[in-house]
């Protein structure tokens, strides 16, 4: 009898959405970048200092690997966690590879959070995606630190959301308790998505990629019932009565 040996794979592919931050550079001057990035990192929450970052070079800048290298080195020396360059017709895999980075497309719905540009997908594909949102997820248990919950439609959370926990929904997010973790609504580019919570103490709130960190939340709405929406590119906070 021939023995059958079960082979065990040493790798495993897992489906998981990873959120990244886009850093748009409007200059490649190393000294200017050092000054401003240093200040931003000093003011930022810890999550932002550790977040994977994609560099998006402003379209007005002339770029090649020679003038990109000092800028990239400056960011690395400041501890910015660089993972990729935004791919354009001027930046290809070879250019990124020279800098020790990958490339990532930001086209079509903007699948990573950013503050400087709108992420709403107004194409027919984007409209179709929004019309297909039919699921509503109801979460009855507390969402604890390290947990990530994702809904293809709206999400209703009936329990507290701890610091370090993350809610992600393609539609709206409703938290009928204390929101201390992260809440990201409209993650596929739906700028009409909204966030509702009974107590706003979040590490981060985001709608269609436009986000605010804890330090940027309005004092008047901290620990209060609030409704968040987008007005243009600005996040709007409204007290719930």
C-alpha positions in Angstrom: 0.0 0.0 0.0 1.4 3.4 -1.0 1.3 5.9 1.9 -0.4 9.1 1.1 1.5 12.1 2.4 -0.6 15.2 2.9 1.2 18.3 1.7 0.7 21.4 3.7 1.1 24.7 2.0 3.5 27.2 3.6 1.4 30.2 2.4 -2.3 31.2 2.4 -4.0 34.0 0.5 -6.6 35.7 2.6 -9.3 38.2 1.4 -9.0 41.3 3.5 -9.5 45.0 2.7 -6.5 47.1 4.0 -7.1 50.8 4.3 -4.2 53.1 3.3 -3.6 56.9 3.5 -2.8 58.9 0.4 -0.1 61.6 0.8 -0.3 64.0 -2.1 3.0 65.8 -2.7 2.8 69.3 -4.2 6.5 69.8 -4.0 9.6 67.6 -4.1 11.8 70.0 -2.2 13.2 67.9 0.6 13.6 70.7 3.1 10.0 71.9 2.7 8.7 68.3 3.0 10.8 67.7 6.1 9.4 70.8 7.9 5.7 70.2 7.1 5.7 66.4 7.5 7.5 66.7 10.9 4.8 69.0 12.1 2.0 66.8 10.7 3.4 63.7 12.4 3.8 65.6 15.7 0.2 66.5 15.6 -1.2 63.2 14.3 -2.8 60.4 16.1 -0.7 57.2 16.6 -2.7 55.4 13.9 -1.6 57.9 11.3 2.0 57.6 12.2 1.8 53.8 11.6 -0.6 53.8 8.6 0.5 52.4 5.2 1.1 55.4 2.9 0.7 55.8 -0.9 2.5 58.8 -2.4 0.5 60.7 -5.0 2.6 63.2 -7.0 0.8 66.3 -8.0 0.2 66.5 -11.8 2.0 69.9 -12.0 5.4 68.5 -10.9 8.1 67.2 -13.1 9.2 63.8 -11.9 11.8 61.1 -12.4 13.6 58.8 -10.1 16.4 61.3 -9.6 14.3 64.1 -8.2 11.9 61.7 -6.4 14.6 60.0 -4.4 15.4 62.9 -2.0 11.7 63.3 -1.3 11.2 59.6 -0.7 14.3 59.4 1.5 13.1 62.4 3.6 9.8 60.7 4.2 11.4 57.4 5.2 13.8 59.1 7.5 10.9 60.7 9.3 9.3 57.3 9.8 6.5 57.5 7.2 5.5 54.0 6.3 5.7 54.2 2.5 4.4 51.3 0.5 3.7 52.5 -3.0 3.5 55.3 -5.5 0.2 56.2 -7.2 0.5 54.8 -10.7 0.0 57.4 -13.5 1.2 57.7 -17.1 4.3 59.4 -15.7 5.0 56.8 -13.0 5.5 53.2 -13.8 6.6 50.0 -12.1 10.3 50.6 -13.0 10.4 54.1 -11.5 8.7 52.8 -8.3 11.0 49.8 -8.1 14.1 52.0 -8.3 12.8 53.7 -5.1 12.0 50.5 -3.4 8.3 51.0 -3.7 5.3 49.3 -5.4 2.6 51.0 -7.5 -1.1 51.3 -6.8 -3.8 52.6 -9.0 -6.1 55.2 -7.4 -8.5 55.4 -10.4 -12.1 54.4 -10.3 -13.7 55.2 -7.0 -10.6 55.9 -5.0 -10.3 52.9 -2.8 -8.0 54.5 -0.2 -8.7 57.3 2.2 -7.5 60.8 1.4 -8.3 64.4 2.5 -7.3 66.5 -0.5 -9.5 65.2 -3.4 -13.1 63.9 -3.8 -13.5 60.2 -4.0 -17.1 59.9 -5.1 -17.5 57.7 -8.2 -20.1 59.4 -10.4 -19.6 57.0 -13.3 -22.2 54.5 -14.4 -20.3 51.8 -12.7 -20.3 53.8 -9.4 -24.0 54.3 -9.7 -24.6 50.6 -10.3 -22.5 49.7 -7.2 -24.6 52.1 -5.1 -27.9 50.7 -6.4 -26.7 47.2 -5.6 -26.3 47.9 -1.9 -29.1 45.8 -0.4 -27.7 44.2 2.7 -28.0 45.8 6.1 -25.8 44.2 8.8 -26.9 44.4 12.5 -24.2 43.9 15.1 -25.5 43.2 18.5 -22.3 42.4 20.4 -19.6 44.9 21.4 -16.9 45.4 18.7 -13.6 45.0 20.5 -10.1 46.3 19.9 -8.5 44.6 16.9 -11.9 43.5 15.3 -12.9 44.7 11.9 -16.5 44.5 10.7 -17.4 45.0 7.0 -20.9 45.5 5.5 -21.8 45.5 1.8 -24.7 47.8 2.7 -25.6 49.7 5.8 -24.4 48.8 9.2 -26.3 49.1 12.5 -24.3 48.6 15.7 -26.3 48.2 19.0 -23.3 48.0 21.3 -20.1 49.9 22.1 -17.2 50.1 19.6 -13.9 50.0 21.4 -10.7 51.9 20.7 -8.8 49.9 18.0 -11.9 48.4 16.5 -12.9 49.3 12.9 -16.3 49.5 11.2 -16.4 49.6 7.4 -19.6 49.9 5.3 -20.4 50.6 1.7 -23.4 52.4 2.9 -24.4 54.2 6.2 -23.1 53.4 9.7 -25.4 53.7 12.7 -23.9 53.2 16.2 -26.4 53.3 19.0 -23.7 53.5 21.7 -20.2 54.8 22.3 -18.1 55.0 19.1 -14.4 55.0 20.2 -12.8 53.1 17.3 -12.9 53.9 13.6 -16.0 54.2 11.4 -15.6 54.3 7.6 -18.8 54.7 5.6 -19.2 54.8 1.8 -15.9 52.9 1.5 -16.5 52.3 -2.3 -16.9 55.9 -3.0 -20.5 56.7 -2.0 -20.4 60.3 -0.9 -24.0 60.3 0.1 -23.2 57.8 2.9 -23.6 59.0 6.5 -22.5 58.2 10.0 -24.8 58.3 13.1 -23.7 57.7 16.7 -24.9 58.2 20.2 -21.5 59.2 21.6 -18.7 60.5 19.3 -15.3 59.6 20.7 -13.8 58.1 17.5 -10.2 57.6 16.6 -11.2 58.2 13.0 -14.4 58.9 11.0 -14.5 58.7 7.2 -17.1 59.1 4.4 -16.1 58.1 0.9 -12.4 58.5 1.8 -12.7 62.0 3.4 -11.7 61.6 7.0 -11.1 63.3 10.3 -8.9 61.9 13.1 -9.7 62.3 16.8 -7.7 65.5 17.2 -9.8 67.2 14.4 -13.2 66.4 15.8 -15.2 69.5 16.9 -15.1 69.9 20.7 -18.8 70.7 20.7 -19.7 67.2 19.3 -17.3 65.1 21.4 -19.1 62.5 23.5 -22.4 63.7 22.0 -25.0 62.2 19.7 -24.1 63.3 16.2 -24.8 62.9 12.5 -21.9 63.1 10.0 -22.3 63.8 6.3 -20.3 65.2 3.4 -21.0 68.7 2.0 -18.8 68.9 -1.1 -15.4 67.8 0.2 -16.0 69.0 3.8 -17.3 66.7 6.6 -20.3 68.2 8.3 -21.3 67.5 12.0 -24.9 67.9 13.1 -26.1 67.3 16.7 -28.8 64.6 17.0 -31.7 65.6 19.2 
